[in-house]
């Protein structure tokens, strides 16, 4: 039980949360390689052409993770709150969830 307690303490302290003084609430920047891998993975999962996902992201947000349209669509794939809820995206600003949701919607 001590081992489990230690593991839980390590897990809790390693995750940035709003209660930690060093967490500024800003999402970390992602690299081009990370975004390419995410696009490739979800394109394969949902049987889409990766070029199609890249084109949608380029058109919708120009690869800006925090893009917000005048209609309230958010993130790389410009998910509306209704679409995000339908495709089970809890955080539209998280690039991985946003790409997954957009790919799933397509």
N, C-alpha and C positions, 0 to 999 in steps of 0.2 A: 504493500500500500504506500510505503514511503516513495518508492520508485514512481508510482502513478502520480503522486502529489508533486514530486519534483518535475515530472514531465508537463503536468498542467501549468505549473508556475512558469516554466520556460516558454510554453506556448503562449500564455497570456501576455508575458512581457515582451515577446517578439513581434506581436501584432500592433501596428500603429492604430491608435484610437483617438477619438476627440478628447479623451481625458488625459492623454499623455502630453506633457508640456512641449515636447519636441515635434509634435504632429501639427502641421499647419493646415491640414484639410485639403491640400492640393494633390491631385493625382500625379504620380510620377510620370515623367516623360517616357514615351516608348520609343524604341529605335525602329528604323525602317525594316530591319531584319525581323523584329518581333511582330510587326504588323503584317509583313509578308507571310510569315509562318502561320499567323492566325487566319489570314485570308485563305491560304492554301488548305489548312486543316478543315475549316468550315465549308469551303468549296467542295472538298472531297466528301465530307460527311453528308452534305445536302445535294450532291451530284450537280454542282454548278461549275461553270468555267471561272477560274480565278480572275481572269481578265474582266469578266462581267462584274464581279464584286469590286475590283479595283476601280472600274469605270464608274460604278454607282457612287462609291466613296468620293472619288475625284469630283464628280458632278454635284453631289449633295452637300459635301462639307469641305472639299479641297484638302482632305486629310486633317482637318482640325477637330480634335477630340472634344472640344467644348463648344462647338458650333451650335447655335440656337437660331432657328428660323423665326420669322414674324408670326408663323402659325403655331409655334411651340414645339416643333420637331427638334430633337436633340441628338448630338453626337455625330460620329463618323457616318453612319447610315441614315441619319435624320429620322429617328423613330419618334412617332407621336406617342403621347402617354397611353392612348388606347391600344396602339400596336404593341408597345412595350409590354403592357399587361397581357395581351393575347398570346405573345410568344415567351412569356415568363422571364422578362428582363427586369430585374429589380433595381439596377443602377445603370441608367442610360449613358452616364458619363464614363463608365468603365468600358474601354475600347474592346475588350474581349467579349463582354456581354452584348455590346452594341452590334458588333459584327455578327455574332451568333444569331441575335434576334433578326437582323436584316436578312441574313442568309436563309434563316428558317421561314421568314415571311415570303421570300421569293419562291 
